[in-house]
Amino acid sequence: MKERFFRVLRRGEKEVREVSEEAPKPKKKRSIGLIIDGPNILRKEFGIKLEDIIDALERIGKLRVAKVVLNQYAPQGLIEAVVNQGLEPIIVAGDTDVRIAIEAMELIYNSDVDVIALATRDADFLPIVNEAKRRGKETIVIGVEPGFSVALQNAADYVIKMEGKGGEAHEVK
């Protein structure tokens, strides 16, 4: 099994510590709701694997709700990959941002979800992160460079930076 490393930096900390596969599990598993911005994150040029996103989140808590919002141009192979990973595909005609916001708001008001995770690079979702925090939810943003919004990263409780083309995931904060 390939070992992955995560850089962990929480708000206010200066140094980075490494967490490996053998890291101790949290005492209470937090319930995570995940929304993936498919057209923004699941692009061929990034090479991000759904299982890497899931693995990174399982270090923080238990994935309870996982949805991937795709537009009508999503290839059938991508839709099948989403289903095969146990995630729910949501196909949208046109722009996906409004549907992502609706799905995220449903998670924010779901009392069974402790943590809201958004996989996107888009600063348009900054109000979602702020509302989740206002409602007492922990927040995670998952993204990849180039174009990963610095404002989005700074607003979230945790940031997971994925490295494309088979690279590692780095949890930054």
C-alpha positions as CSV (number, residue, x, y, z in Angstrom):
1,M,0.0,0.0,0.0
2,K,1.4,3.4,-1.0
3,E,2.1,5.6,2.0
4,R,0.7,9.1,1.8
5,F,1.8,12.1,3.9
6,F,-0.3,15.1,5.0
7,R,1.1,18.5,6.1
8,V,-1.1,19.6,9.0
9,L,-1.3,23.2,10.1
10,R,-4.2,24.5,12.2
11,R,-5.0,28.1,12.5
12,G,-2.5,29.9,14.6
13,E,0.3,27.3,14.4
14,K,3.6,28.1,12.9
15,E,5.3,24.8,12.3
16,V,4.2,21.9,10.2
17,R,4.1,18.3,11.5
18,E,3.8,15.2,9.4
19,V,1.0,12.6,9.8
20,S,1.6,9.2,8.3
21,E,-0.6,6.1,7.7
22,E,0.1,5.1,11.3
23,A,-1.3,8.3,12.8
24,P,-3.6,7.8,15.7
25,K,-7.3,7.9,14.9
26,P,-9.4,10.7,16.5
27,K,-11.3,9.6,19.6
28,K,-14.7,10.6,18.2
29,K,-15.3,10.2,14.5
30,R,-16.8,13.3,13.1
31,S,-19.5,12.9,10.5
32,I,-18.5,14.5,7.2
33,G,-20.6,15.7,4.3
34,L,-18.7,16.1,1.0
35,I,-19.7,18.1,-2.1
36,I,-17.3,17.8,-5.1
37,D,-17.3,20.5,-7.8
38,G,-16.8,18.0,-10.6
39,P,-16.0,20.4,-13.6
40,N,-13.6,22.3,-11.4
41,I,-11.7,19.5,-9.7
42,L,-12.2,16.3,-11.7
43,R,-10.3,17.5,-14.8
44,K,-7.9,15.3,-16.8
45,E,-5.1,17.8,-16.5
46,F,-5.2,17.5,-12.7
47,G,-5.4,13.7,-12.5
48,I,-7.2,13.8,-9.1
49,K,-8.5,10.5,-8.0
50,L,-11.8,10.2,-6.1
51,E,-10.3,7.6,-3.8
52,D,-7.5,10.0,-2.8
53,I,-10.1,12.6,-1.7
54,I,-12.0,10.0,0.2
55,D,-8.8,8.7,1.9
56,A,-7.8,12.2,2.9
57,L,-11.2,12.9,4.5
58,E,-11.3,9.5,6.3
59,R,-8.3,10.8,8.4
60,I,-10.5,13.5,9.8
61,G,-13.8,11.7,10.2
62,K,-16.4,9.3,8.8
63,L,-17.8,10.2,5.3
64,R,-21.6,10.1,5.6
65,V,-22.8,12.1,2.6
66,A,-20.8,12.4,-0.6
67,K,-22.1,14.0,-3.8
68,V,-20.4,14.9,-7.0
69,V,-22.0,17.7,-9.0
70,L,-21.3,17.4,-12.7
71,N,-22.6,19.2,-15.8
72,Q,-24.3,17.6,-18.7
73,Y,-21.0,17.2,-20.6
74,A,-19.5,14.8,-18.1
75,P,-18.3,11.7,-19.8
76,Q,-20.1,8.4,-19.0
77,G,-16.8,6.9,-17.6
78,L,-16.6,9.7,-15.0
79,I,-20.2,9.2,-13.9
80,E,-19.5,5.4,-13.6
81,A,-16.3,6.1,-11.6
82,V,-18.3,8.4,-9.2
83,V,-20.9,5.6,-8.7
84,N,-18.2,2.9,-8.3
85,Q,-16.7,4.9,-5.4
86,G,-20.0,5.0,-3.6
87,L,-20.6,8.7,-4.3
88,E,-23.8,10.2,-5.6
89,P,-23.6,11.8,-9.0
90,I,-25.8,14.9,-9.6
91,I,-26.0,15.9,-13.2
92,V,-26.9,19.6,-13.9
93,A,-27.8,21.3,-17.1
94,G,-25.6,24.3,-17.4
95,D,-23.6,25.9,-14.6
96,T,-23.0,23.7,-11.5
97,D,-22.4,26.5,-8.9
98,V,-26.1,27.0,-7.9
99,R,-26.6,23.3,-7.3
100,I,-23.4,23.0,-5.3
101,A,-24.6,25.9,-3.1
102,I,-28.0,24.2,-2.6
103,E,-26.4,20.8,-1.7
104,A,-24.0,22.5,0.7
105,M,-26.7,24.5,2.5
106,E,-28.6,21.2,3.0
107,L,-25.5,19.8,4.7
108,I,-25.1,22.9,6.8
109,Y,-28.6,22.5,8.2
110,N,-28.3,18.7,8.6
111,S,-27.8,18.0,12.3
112,D,-26.2,14.6,11.5
113,V,-23.2,16.2,9.7
114,D,-20.4,17.8,11.8
115,V,-18.0,18.8,9.0
116,I,-18.7,20.3,5.6
117,A,-16.1,19.4,3.0
118,L,-16.0,21.2,-0.4
119,A,-13.8,20.1,-3.2
120,T,-13.4,23.1,-5.4
121,R,-10.9,25.8,-6.3
122,D,-13.6,28.5,-6.7
123,A,-13.8,31.5,-4.4
124,D,-17.5,31.8,-5.2
125,F,-18.1,29.3,-2.4
126,L,-16.5,31.5,0.3
127,P,-20.0,32.4,1.6
128,I,-20.8,28.7,2.0
129,V,-17.7,28.2,4.1
130,N,-18.5,31.2,6.2
131,E,-22.2,30.2,6.7
132,A,-21.1,26.7,7.7
133,K,-18.7,28.1,10.3
134,R,-21.4,30.5,11.6
135,R,-23.7,27.4,12.1
136,G,-21.1,25.6,14.1
137,K,-19.8,23.2,11.5
138,E,-16.1,22.6,10.9
139,T,-15.1,23.2,7.3
140,I,-12.7,21.6,4.9
141,V,-11.7,22.8,1.4
142,I,-10.1,20.4,-1.0
143,G,-8.3,21.8,-4.0
144,V,-5.5,21.7,-6.5
145,E,-3.2,24.3,-8.0
146,P,-3.3,26.3,-10.1
147,G,-6.1,28.6,-9.2
148,F,-6.9,27.3,-5.7
149,S,-8.5,30.4,-4.1
150,V,-6.4,31.7,-1.2
151,A,-9.4,33.3,0.4
152,L,-11.2,30.0,0.4
153,Q,-8.1,28.3,2.0
154,N,-7.8,31.0,4.6
155,A,-11.5,30.8,5.6
156,A,-11.6,27.0,6.1
157,D,-10.7,25.1,9.2
158,Y,-8.8,22.5,7.2
159,V,-7.2,22.7,3.7
160,I,-6.3,19.6,1.7
161,K,-4.2,20.4,-1.3
162,M,-4.2,17.6,-3.8
163,E,-1.3,17.1,-6.1
164,G,-2.4,15.9,-9.5
165,K,-1.2,13.1,-11.7
166,G,-0.8,10.5,-8.9
167,G,0.8,12.8,-6.4
168,E,0.1,13.1,-2.7
169,A,-2.6,15.0,-0.8
170,H,-1.3,17.6,1.7
171,E,-3.5,18.7,4.5
172,V,-2.3,22.2,5.2
173,K,-4.4,23.6,8.0
